[in-house]
Amino acid sequence: MLPQTMQAMVLDRPGAPLRATELPVHAPGPHQILIKVAACGVCRTDLHVFDGELAHPKLPLVLGHEIVGHVEALGKDVEGFAVSERVGVPWLGFTDGTCFYCRAGRENLCDHPLFTGYQIDGGYAQYTVADARYVFPIPEGYSDAEAAPLLCAGLIGYRSLKMTGNPPLGTPSRLGIYGFGAAAHIVAQVASHQGREIYAFTRAGDTNAQEFARELGAVWVGGSDEMPPEPLDAAITFAPVGALVPAALRAVRKGGVVVCGGIHMSDIPSFPYEILWEERVVRSVANLTRDDAREFLALAPKVPVKTTVVPMKLADANEALKRLREGELTGAAVLTP
């Protein structure tokens, strides 16, 4: 027998503290799954929604799109899942399947998407309903809390890494990572597994993040205002600071790629053409595809990716967002209802 209500943390308007309340538990629709949430990661995108930097969220809204839980009930048209199975729900919650981008195999750019914890209620709650076509089995070997960051920090990091291109042949491939938080600590492990050398850039003086990067195998660690000792083949910026884009361009070699891995960033300042010239590339990463999720969730246990998490109670969601904003977290905060 399913409960009639659940505990949830609700955003009523951008900038207002999340409100602890009871909400009804909804039965799943034809293509949906009702999931009992075991863990939900706290992502920087949640912070952008909370701050109003991402416009037009569904309000009131339950944030959270790094959801791990167990299937409680299945809609009548759902296939391939079973009650009690452990599953994960990522940011991408729906695509129309008919627009130009979906038909071209680029559903991450869909014209009419819906995103979990933005237009669809997410995982800062005891239960959530998700479209089964955008839900994935979670690999064994991870606790619920450890698996949660794989659903966004891991996925967007993996897509960002793919966008840097294949490592050059014949020389060590040098990858710069600007902003060493939840996504960076996962992608660094995948990149090292591929044989790439990691160069980690943190806020100047952030000794905790720098030591964390060294523990994960970075061959060089410095402030984001420093130049690496060797030219980089590629760089990924996870920190939402526009000034890091020209900094990264200066750090990459001719033909190098700078990938902006965030969904929101402060304005990029003007910069001289000479640091873009010589076929350097700047590109962004938008969302993810279901193929990204399948590939990464199959790869993660083979690396094996190990996540560093800070478990917190659901009622402490406001504190988790505050600690994320202030850079006080090593790894990822995870709410455990």
N, C-alpha and C positions, 0 to 999 in steps of 0.2 A: 504494500500500500504506500503510495507516494505521499509525502507531506503536502499540505496545502500552501504553506508559506516557507520562506527562507530568509536568512540574514544576508544583507548586501550592503555595500558601500556605494552611494549614489552621488553622481555629479549633477547638481541642479543648474548651475551656471558656471562658466569659466571663471577661475580664480577663487571660487568659494570652496571652503573645505568640503571634502566628501562627507556625506551624511549617512550615518548608520541607520538602517531601517529594515523593515520586513517587506518583502515583495511576494506576490503569488508565484508558485511554481507552475509553469505552463506545460501542458502535454505537447509532445512533438507533433509537427505537421507531417504531411506525407513523406517528404524527403529529409526529415530532420531526426536528430538524436537528442534525447535528454541526457545530460551528463551531470553526474555528481562531481563537483570540483574537488580535487585533492590538493592542487597547487596552482598558483598563477603568478608568473613572473611579473615584475614591475619594470617596464621598459621606458626608455626616454621618450618614445612616441606618446605614451600615456601622459607624460609631463607636458608635451606640446599640446595635447588635447586639453588637459587641465588648465593650462595657461591661456588658452584661446588662440594659440598660434596656428592651429589647424581649424579652419572655419567650418561652421554649420554642422556641428555634431548633433546626433539625436539627443534631445534633452527631455526629461531627465535621462541619465546614461549610467550604465554600469561599465566602468573601464575594464581593461585587461584583455590581452590577446596572446598570452603565452600560457595556455591553459592545458593542464594535464588532469584527467579524471577518468571515471569509469562509467560505462554506458548503463543507464538506468531504465530507459525505454526507447523503443524504436518506432519511427513512423511506418506507415503501412507499405511504402514503396522503397524502404531502405534495404539494400542487400550488402553482404560482405562484412557485416558487423554483428556482434552477439552481445546480449546483456551481460554485464560485468567486465567486458573487455576494456583494457586500458587504452585510451586514445588521447590525441593532442589536437588542439584547435589553434591555428595561427591567425595572423593579421588578415589575410585574404579570406573573406567569408562568402563571397558570391561574385560571379561574373555572368554577363548576359549570354555569352556563347555565340552571339550573332553579329557583333560589331566587327569592323575591319580588323582590329587588333586581335580579337579572339580567333577569328577565322585564319589569321596569319600566324597563329601559334604564340602570340604575345599577350596572353590573358592578363599579365601584370599591368598592362596599359589599357585595359578594358574601359570603354566609354561610360559604362553604367555599373561600376563595381559597388559592392558593399563590404565594409571592413569591420572586423570584430573589435568591440570596444570603442567604436566610433559611430557607425550607423546601426550596428547590431550590439545588443547588450553582451558584455563580455564576462570575465572570470573573477571579478572582485565580488564574489557571491558564493553561496553554497551549491547552487545549481546553475546550469546554463543550457540553452538550446542552440544547436548549430546544424547547419546544412551538412548532411553526411557526405556529400560529394566534395567537401572541403575539410574533411577530418581525416586524421592519419593514425595508424597504429604506432605506439611508442616502443622503441627497441628495448630489449631486456638489458639489465646491467646498470640501470639508472634508477635511483629513487624518484618518487614523484617530484620532489623539489629540485633534484639535480636535472631532471628532464625538461623542466619548464623553460629555462633560457634557450634550449635548442629550438623552440618554436618561433622565435623572432630574432634574438641576438645571433643565434646560430644560422638561421636561414638567410637573413639579410647579409650577414658576414660572408656566408658561402657564395651568395650571388655576387657580392662586391668582389670577392676574390676571382670568380670566373670572369668578371668584366675587365680584370687587369690583363687578360690574355695569357697565352702559354708562356712559361718561363723560357728565356733564350737558351739556346744550346751552347755547350762548351765552356760556360763560365757560371760561377755561382749566381743564382738569381736573388737580387736584393729587394725585399719588400718593406716599404716604410708604412707604419701604422700610426696615425695621429689620433690621440685620444684612446687611452688604454683602459676601457671599461668592459662592460658585459660582452658586447659583440667582439671587441678586439681580443679578449682572452680566449675566445673560442676559435676565431679565424687564425690566430697565431699558431694554434696547435695543428690545424689543417694545413696551413702553409708550410710549417716545419716538416710535416709528414710528406709533403710534396718535394722536400729538399730545398726549400727556399730559406734564405737568411733573413731574420726579422730585425728590423731597426725600429725601435719604439720611441715615440715622441709623446711626452706628457706635458702638463702644465709645469712651468718652471718651478723647481723646488718641491714637486710632489714626490717625495721619496718613497711613500708607500706604493704608489702606482709603478714607480721605476723598479723597485725591488720585485714587485709582482711580475713585471715583464721579464726581468732576469730569470726568475724562477721558471718561467714558461719558455726559456731558451733564447731570448733575444740576444743577439751578438753585440748590439750596441743600444744604449739607452741614453736619452738626453731630453732637454726641454724643447718645446715646439718652436722656440726662437733660435735653435741651434741648427747648424748644417751637419749632416752625417759625414763620417770620414771618407766614404766612397759614394759615387753617384748611384742613385737607386734606379732599378728597372721599372718599378711601379710604386705607387703609394695609394693608401686608402685613408680618407679622413672620416672618422666617426664623430669627433667632437663637432657640435653645430656652430662652428666659428668660421665665418667666411674668410677671415684673414689667413686661415691655414691653406687655402687653395693656392695663392701665389707662393706661399712658403714651400708647399709641396712641389710646385712647378720648378722652383729653383733647385730642389733637391734631386729631381729625376734627370736621368741622362737624355740625350737626343733620342727621340722616338718613344720616350717613356709615357706612361699613362697615369693620370691622377683620377681616382674614382671617389666621388662624394657619396658616402654610404648612408646619409641621414635623410629623413623625410622633410626636415625643416632645417634651415641654416640662416644665420645672420647674413647681411649683404656682403657680397664679395667686393673688396675694394679694387679700384683700378690698378692695373699693373702694366709694366712695359711689354710690348709685343715680343721683345727678344727672349723672354723666358717661356713663351708659348711656341715660338718659332722652332724650326728643326724637327717638325712633325711630332711635337709633344701633343698629348690629347687630354682634355678634361671632359669627364662624363659623369652623369648621375646614375644612381640605381633607384628604380621605383618599384616598391612592393616585392612580390615574389610570384612564382608560378607553382602550380601543384607538382610539376616535374622537379623543380628545385627542392621541394619538400621531400619527395620520394628519394631523390639522389642523396641529399644530405643526411636524412635519417638512416639510410643504409650505410653511409660512409662513417658516421660518427662513432659507432662502436668498433669499427675496424682500426681507427687511428691509434688508440681510442681517445676521443675527446672527453676530457674531464672538466666539469663545470664547478666553479666556486660560487657558492650561494650563501645568502644570509636569510634564513627562514624568519618570518615575522607573522604575527597573528593578523587575521583579516581586519580586525578592528584597528590595527596600527597602520592602515594604508596611507593615511595622511603623513605619518612619520616616515614611512618608506619613501614617499615622493619627495619629502623634504631632504632626506639624506642623499637621495639620488641627485637632486638639484645642487646640493652643496659639495658634491664630490666626495662624500664620506664613505662610500661603499667600495669594497674590494670584491669584484665579481658582480653578482646580481642579487637584489632583494627578491624574495619569493614569499608571497602570501599563502598561508596554509589554513584554509577554513576548517 
